[in-house]
Amino acid sequence: QVQLVESSSVQTGGSLRLSCAASGSIYTVYTMAWYRQAPEKERELVATITSGKTKYYASTVEGRFTFSLDSTKNVLYLEMSSLKPEDTATYYCAASRRSPEYGMDYWGNGTLVTVSS
């Protein structure tokens, strides 16, 4: 089992950084990802990173969000800049033992991001 706990913090300059602390059987994880779900909308993929360091960003966030992984601390980060009201959503950290196209096996409880206009 893998446990995922999300948190958020505001960075100097106004960007927002989401953190996902992973624990448990980390060695089994191949893919880590961020998803989000806006009110009354379906959950959507934001970004993924695999053990081979291949990164994917949804077109709606590419160029504004940056994914990074601190493997020494088992923490996944999502740096969010140039935020827009449509970025308002609950953001979920997820992990999988497989490639991202096969779906996620583990989920965090989510952290709410609210961007006002």
N, C-alpha and C positions, 0 to 999 in steps of 0.2 A: 504493500500500500504506500501511497504517496500523499502527504498532506500539503496543502497549499494555503497560505494566508496572505491576503492582499492588504496593502496600506497605501496611503498617499501623502505627499508632501509638496509644498510650494517651493520652487527653487528661486534663487536670485535671478531677477530679470522677469519674473512672472510666469515662467513655465511650470508645469505640473509634472511631477514624477510619481508614477505608480511603481510600487515594489511588490514582489511576490516571493515570499520566503518558502522554500521547499524543504521538506524533511521526509524521513522514511526511506523507502527503497529507491533512492535517487538514481542508483546505477542502472535501473531498468528503464529510465526515461530516454526516449529518442527525440521526441518533439515537445516543445513548450510553446504556448500560445496565449494571446490575449483575445478575448471576445468582448463584445458589449451588447447590451440590450437596452434600447430606449423605451420609454413608456409606451405601451400598446403596440410595440413592434417586435418582430422576431429577433432572436439573438443572431448577431453577425460577427464574422471573423474580422479581426483587426490586423493581427500580425502573427507570424509563426517563425520559429527558429528550430533547426534540427541539430542533432549532435555533430553533423558535418558543417555546422555554422551557416547553412543555407537559410537566408532570410526571405520572408515574403511580407509585403504590406498591401493592405487593401488600397485601392485607388483613392478612396475618400480620405485617407490619412497619409499617404506617401508624400514625403517631403516635409511633413509637419511632425510626425511621430518617429521616434527612434528606439529601436529595440536593442537591449544589451543584456549580457548574462555575466554575472560574477560567479564563476564556477568554484572559486575558493570559499565563497560564503553560501553557495546554493541559492542565490537571489537573482531573480529576473526583474529587469527594469523596463519601463516604458516611459520615455521622456516625451512629453506632449507640449508642443509649442503652437503658437498661432491658433489658439483654441477658438472654436466657433460654437454658437448655441446648439447647432445640430450634433455636436460632440457630447451633449448631455446624455448620460446613460449610466447604467451600472456596468462596471468593467469587471470581467472575470478572468482570472488566471486559470490555465488548463494545462494538462500534461498528458502525454500518451507514450505507450511503449512502441508505437508504430509510426509510419509516415503520416503526415497530417491528413491526407485524403481519406484515411480510414477512421477518422474521428478521434475524440479525446476519451481517455479513461478516467481522469481525475479532474476535479473542479474545486476551485476555492469558493468561498461564500459571496464574493463580490464586494466591490467598493464603489460607492456612488460618486459620480463626477457631475457637477452642475455648472454649466457655463451660461452666464446671463448676458443678454444683449446690451 
